[in-house]
């Protein structure tokens, strides 16, 4: 999923991206460590709760939408996750657990049957299997134009691809309500991690009658009907979003916080100032140059933990100059990732020589030959490739780098352009920034040459990264298309493929990406969380950062 900022703090930069795209240091406060953080203060007892259970979170930007079937970014998913609950969800460490489905089974990893628990929508209607049939059909319906339409194609749901391509009607999708509380999903291939894929917000249910009645306005606070622990009560654009506890939620008895206020502060400097002033409980980003100072000042309130997110620059593979693989490869080889990770970032990020984070489950790592070269040899090869493509001192390589407005994104863009100029010489980069929603629109429509991007895993398995590089994938905004890559990925779910064989196929897929270089991988992100010590049980150990405020509480504090 696209992230919106840089994800140093999961302060955004999804989509985010998710998707998803948000990478500029995306703060994602998490952790069962936060309980110990609270206990570290002599004045705070995590077992004694505050009278007012309210929390203020900087979500990093104004959301594009609150419709789960029309978003791809992490800022949006953070809000939707509090309001809509799918068949499954995750615990504090990112493990898939039951949600609307109390149980599920499959004998062949192709036919899955889910038994739903007794639960209600916020208007009192029962949550039914038919609601999920309606919602999953809506994801792939071309009329919805969901950025995640391809997600069910990647999940191998029967009919999904034909429906998206307009060859079949949505009612042919392989989902069926066997009765009000039993849902059947049929796949074309065995997908052993299918249930894990269902933690994503695109598979969340919507209330059919509300969507049909209000159309695009169904997410307005006065109209919305939800099945999750919270419901939006106020949306002041570019100011705040307020969520109130939903008493109809099936597990409301175990929910503690009553009110969530989400702020769209993009400035990392402002975020830190308001956090230190006590106006924010969970931050959403910090300037890299303040990291050491803040860690010294705030101690355990600053946490660094693993994250399944990759920061990269997406080439527009369909437009000059990046329709030439020699140009794409030259920049990817020449960029000094060590300088970026150690000096520009310096928070624990690691250089990325493959797209998929190496810490992900179920993959054999890929190491490109050029990774072992010193910088001098890399630059020599890069200049040779650019000369072959027709670029030199007399005919410099010129292009525009697009990023969404954020201090961290700007700093990275300036550093990247400077490093490329220093290494190659005949490179002229123009920087262009746009606010989040305009950035997404520009990116999706292909109106760019090079764009900053962060992709965060939707589940803990390599396909969550590699699938978006497949030809025609709805999140493949770079226009990359490779018959060889597609063939490798299609083999991963063939009948009889073992986990070990699948891991090797993923390595081969990364090798193909290295050969074609459709994007410039820069670094793998760490999650920086800025969380007040009185915030109890904010999950710091979930690499997917699917935080849920229903599991959080506020300890008594001054």
Secondary structure, 3 states (H helix, E strand, C coil): CECEECCCCECCCCEEECEECEECCCECCCCCHHHHHHHCCCCCCCCCECCCCEEEEECCCCCCCCCCCCCCCHHHHHHHHHHCCCCEEECCCCCEEECCEEEEECCCCCEEEEEECCCECCCCCECCHHHHHHHHHHHHCCCCCCCCCCHHHHCCECCHHHHHCCCCCHHHCCEEEEECCEEEEEECCCCCCHHHHCCCHHHCCCCHHHHHHHHHHHHCCCCCCCCCCEEEEEEECCCEEEEEECCCCCCHHHCCCCEEEEECCCCHHHHHHHHHCCCCCECCCCCHHHHHHHHHHHHHHEEEEEEEEEEEEEECCCCCCCCCHHHHHHHHHHCCHHHHHHHHHCCCCEECCCCCCCCCCCCCCCCCHHHHCCHHHHHHHHHHHHHHCCCCCCCCEEEEEEEECCHHHHHHHHHHHHHHHHHHCCEEEEEEEECHHHHHHHHHCCCCCEEEEEEECCCCCCHHHHHHHCCCCCCCCCCCCCHHHHHHHHHCCCCCCCHHHHHHHHHHHHHHHHHHCCEEEEEEEEEEEEECCCEECCCCCCCCCCCCHHHCEEECCC
